[in-house]
Amino acid sequence: MRVGLPPRCASTWSDVRADEPDATHDGTAEASPEQVGVGPWPGGPEAWPDDPRYDRELLEHGDRRNVVDRYRYWTLEAVVADLDTRRHPFHVAVENWAHDMNIGSVVRTANAFAAAEVHIVGRRRWNRRGAMVTDRYQHVRHHPSVEDLLAWATAEGLPVIGIDNVPGSVPLEGYPLPLACVLLFGQESVGLSPAAQEAATDVLHIAQYGSTRSLNAGAAAAIAMHAWVVRHAGPPPV
């Protein structure tokens, strides 16, 4: 069984937007190997890896997806299956009452940190633009209300930790984030809803030192997820 990238098939790092006119159904785009990803596997079909995880179309035409090198040429299903063996036990939930543009960014970061699931609370439809197709690799669950999310979390034995700079919140810095938990985020501008604040075991805020009153919701989510990773996760796989 041969695995890994072939010789002289270097990968470059460049995001492909799934909503661009030249993007295909899976978020790839027609581009040269110098621009995005890797080209066809050198040597033709005779040199293709004998491994069912590899996608014959990608081996033949190249892999332009925004994936790390270890997943080059793998089928989407194979990537998801591998991620499922090592997802972290923290979940991410975000309120979606006004079609917040930041939700896609939250999903993308959750994928980067291998969150167990992303939970969309409120409107089922959400803006996928910022996700950069990572929602195809990330488990996403919908809850009609905060109460539904709380019922699910209670059944799973997961504490809900809110993230917002509201009166009574405590600093994220130094807080003992649980190994298994749900990190709950509100919407841009309005933050966590009263129902979400009430449902949370604790509400944490991120220390700020400048003039702005609040952080972008996507940025706040990234900081909180990274805080969990620093506390609980080891080095990422090579």
C-alpha positions, 0 to 999 in steps of 0.5 A: 500500500502506497500512501502520501504525496508523490515526489515533486508534487508540492502543495501550495496553500491557497483557499478556494471559495465555493461560491466563485464562478469557476468553483465546482460542486465540491468547492474545487476550482480549475487552476494550475498546480502552481496556484492551488493544491496539487496536480495529477499524480505523476506517472499515470494510472500505473503509478496510482496508490493501491489504497481505497481511500484515494479518489481516481478522479483526483488522482487523474486530474489533481486535487485543488481542495483546501485540505492539508497534505495528508488528505491530498487525493483522498475521497471526501468520505475517507477524509470524514471517516479519518477525522471521526477517529480523532475528533475532540470531545468539545462541541460548538454552538452558535445562535442563528436568528439573523443569518449571521455572516460569521457562522461560516467562519465558526464552522471553518475554525471548528473543522480546523480544531476537529470539534465533535460537532457544530450546532446551529441554533435558530434558523436552519439556513445559515450563510456558508460563504465563510465556511470555505466548504469545510462544512462538508467535512464537519458534522453540523446539527440543527436545533430550533431553539436554545431550549432544544440545544440545552435538552440535547446537551443535558441528555449527553451530559455536556455542560454549556459554556457561553462566551460573551462579555456580559455583566457577571461573566468570568474571564476565559483566561485561566478558566478550567474548560471541561474536556467535554462541553458545548461552547455557545456563541451569540450573534454579531452585535447582539451577543448571546440571547437572554435564553442562551445566557440563562442556559449556560453553566457559566458565561466567559469573556475574553480579555481585551485591551484596546478601545473596541467594546467587543470582538468579531463573533468569528474571532471570539469563537476561534480564541475560545476553541484554541483555549480548549485545544491548549488545555486538552489537546496534544500535537496535531497529526503529521 
